[in-house]
């Protein structure tokens, strides 16, 4: 399979948002984000939250019209270029209302020489992510500029073979999307069940009698290679399958498929279940100190209270989860038998998450083999 070497700037154009500090510049005259408005602002957090309406921010029609090229219509490539999630790539959703590009992101539009989905998969690959990391500047607030990004070189096959690659990988992505939809439905069922039990119970207590927080630590040495006495370093990016690093376990807080809560940063108050390794410095392990409660049940408790917890986060520059407030939240006293349904739901959620991780690894391996010619596309029919 033959490839052409091109610079990204030769096969696409880049569009950034016009947003600065929550207000629109220039002609928009201080138009702010709204809780509800004419057009929705699409951000990385929306992608992570499956575009839930209650997590959205909006702008009025005047600001939307001013944005011009930043308008989204669905399936545009979005790349974050600032902050801890720098390099995250996703496709804009297809929604039933106007959308516009959010802050700290770039919209990428390919020309006729390159299939947009092919570039999307390339940017998500190890090759693409490594190329992006090589142009990052800044430590406190990592970022990269558009000029350096445009100069990244990419090997692209013929348009026909690009479409074959996209066809193969899209089949995998469809299964991942299906699993995510199932998990979201299971999560909503669990939240509704907890709400019902909370409202119908006459025996209530607070979480301070049920859980304790064990804050994670930052290791002295972090490596991409697993050495002796090293284990997986659990960070938010790791739990979201965006990175994999290892660290020495000496004097570290360890997790063995425990409940973990984000304590610092933009996603403070969110929870994850599962994962074996070293608890990262922005996370805390949540241990049940009352044997009458399971961590699976507490997972749904935390998901039920998520928005309330996040509304009470402290700190302006860097949000922090308020442990005292979380400990004051109420839960019903229910039997271990009543908690079994939560265990079953979470087990199914975890099973789908693990399957998605396997599918993502398969997708990345296939992409690597397709790009380096190990898989001959000439005789493949899609």
Secondary structure, DSSP 4 states (H G I P E B T S, - for coil): ---EEEEHHHHEEEEE--EETTEE-GGG-SPBPBSS-SEEEE-HHHHHTTT-GGG-EEE-HHHHHHHGGGEE-SS-EEEE-BSTTTT-EEEPP--SS-EEE-SSEEEEEE-TTS-HHHHHHHHHSHHHHHHHHTT-B-STT-B--HHHHHT-EEEE--HHHHHHHHHHHHHHHHHHHHHHHHHHHHHHHHHHHHHHHHHH-S-EEEGGGTEEEEE----S-EESS--TTEEEEE-HHHHTTS---EEE-TT--EEES-EEEE-BSTTTT-EEE--EEEEPTTEEEEEE-STTS-HHHHHHHHHHTHHHHHHT-B-SSS-B--HHHHHT-EEE---TTTTHHHHHHHHHHHHHHHHHHHHHHHHHHHHHHHHTTSS--TT---
